[in-house]
Amino acid sequence: MPLTMANIGEPVVIRRITGRDQVRRHLAELGFVADSTVTVLNRLAGNLILQVKDSRVALDSTLASRIMI
């Protein structure tokens, strides 16, 4: 299921990332890689605030829907 469906505060493991190579590369640069753990911290106007490793990252729902958990 996509990351947009994850519950707030629950750590989830990324299984795969879909989309074009450019999109996957951009997400990998932000720390979104397969088998890593992310936590949804908050939802604001359809966007997600995520904890990735030691960083907080904001993603819009379009990009977050490319991340499968």
N, C-alpha and C positions, 0 to 999 in steps of 0.2 A: 504494500500500500504506500501511497506517497507521504512524504514528510508532513504535508499540510494536515494530515489526519491524526498526527501524534498528539497525545495529551500534554498539557502544560506541566512541566516539572518532572516528567518521566523520561529517563535516559533511554535512547533507542540506538540501535546499531544500523549503520548504512549498509544495505545489501548491494545496491548498484546505482549507477547514475546514468540516466538516459539523455538523449539529445545529440546535437552535433558535436564534433570534436572540439570546436572552439568553446562551447558551453561547458563541456566536461573539463576541459583544461582550466577554464576560469574558476570553476567550483573547486577543483583540486588545489589551485593556488590559494584559495581561501581556507583550505583544510578539510574539505568534504571529499573524502576518499573512502572506498569500500572497506568495510570491517572496522571503521572508526565509530566512536560513540558521540552523539550529539544530544543536547537537551533543549527543548523548546522552553524559553523563559517567559515569553509573552507574545500576544497577538495584538497588533495595532493596525486598524483599518485594512485588514487583509494581509498585512505583512507580518513576518515572523522574526522575533528576536531570538537568536540561538546561541547556545554556549558550545563552542567548538574548541577542543583542547583547552588552552588558557585564554581564549579570546571570545568576545561577544561579537556576533555578526548579524546584520539585518538583511533578510532576503525578501523579495516580493514573492507573492504566491505563485507566479509563473515559474520562477527558478526553483522554488521549494518543491513544486509538483514534479520536477525532474529527478528528485532524490527519492529513491525507493528504500523503505525500511522493512 
